[in-house]
Amino acid sequence: MSALLSIATTVTLLLYAVAMVLALVRLLGGPRAQDRALASDFVFVVGMLMMLVLAIRYDSQMYFEGALLMALFGFVGSMAMAKFLLRGEVIE
């Protein structure tokens, strides 16, 4: 891996970590349930992006598969939370 790519992935991971910390602050202290649901979805997205950057950094396919699973579970979780916030129940 070139030095430029190594520096770029390190900076990207640091910035994603800062974004995740800010989202976790919003998740824990959000004034409404909608804010917390959006912050939860954002944490899943940033986690998935971090896994993709790690896959590029370490040249590993396992990170790509993990990111795919995170995207799937994040989507299902977001849909369940949205349904709960709209109707008050998840399973009909």
C-alpha positions in Angstrom: 0.0 0.0 0.0 1.3 3.4 -0.9 2.0 6.0 1.8 -0.6 8.3 0.4 -3.3 5.6 0.7 -2.2 4.8 4.2 -2.4 8.4 5.3 -5.8 8.8 3.6 -7.3 5.8 5.3 -6.0 6.8 8.7 -7.4 10.3 8.3 -10.7 8.9 7.1 -11.0 6.5 10.0 -10.3 9.3 12.5 -13.0 11.6 10.9 -15.5 8.7 10.9 -14.7 8.1 14.6 -15.4 11.7 15.4 -18.7 11.5 13.5 -19.6 8.4 15.4 -18.9 10.0 18.7 -21.1 13.0 17.8 -23.9 10.6 16.7 -23.6 8.7 20.0 -23.9 11.9 21.9 -27.1 12.6 20.0 -28.3 9.0 20.5 -27.9 9.2 24.2 -29.2 12.8 24.7 -31.7 13.2 21.9 -34.7 15.1 23.0 -37.2 13.1 20.9 -37.4 9.4 19.9 -37.2 10.5 16.2 -33.8 12.1 16.9 -32.6 8.9 18.6 -33.8 6.7 15.7 -32.0 8.9 13.1 -28.8 8.9 15.2 -29.0 5.1 15.5 -29.3 4.8 11.7 -26.4 7.2 11.3 -24.2 5.1 13.7 -24.9 2.0 11.5 -24.0 3.9 8.3 -20.8 5.3 9.8 -19.8 1.8 11.2 -20.4 0.3 7.8 -18.3 3.0 6.1 -15.5 2.4 8.7 -15.6 -1.3 7.8 -15.3 -0.5 4.1 -12.3 1.7 4.7 -10.7 -1.1 6.8 -11.3 -3.5 3.9 -9.4 -1.2 1.6 -6.7 -0.6 4.1 -6.0 -4.3 4.9 -7.1 -5.7 1.5 -9.5 -8.2 3.0 -12.8 -9.5 1.7 -14.1 -10.3 5.2 -14.6 -6.6 6.0 -16.8 -6.2 2.9 -19.0 -9.1 4.0 -19.3 -7.6 7.4 -20.2 -4.3 6.0 -22.9 -5.9 3.9 -24.4 -7.6 7.0 -24.2 -4.3 8.9 -26.1 -2.6 6.1 -28.8 -5.3 6.1 -29.3 -5.3 9.9 -29.2 -1.5 10.0 -31.9 -1.3 7.3 -34.1 -3.8 9.1 -33.6 -2.1 12.4 -34.5 1.3 11.0 -37.6 0.0 9.4 -38.7 -1.7 12.7 -38.0 1.5 14.6 -39.9 3.7 12.1 -42.9 1.3 12.2 -42.8 1.3 16.0 -42.7 5.1 16.1 -45.6 5.4 13.7 -48.0 2.7 15.0 -46.7 1.8 18.5 -46.2 -1.9 17.6 -43.8 -3.8 15.4 -45.6 -7.0 14.8 -49.2 -6.9 13.7 
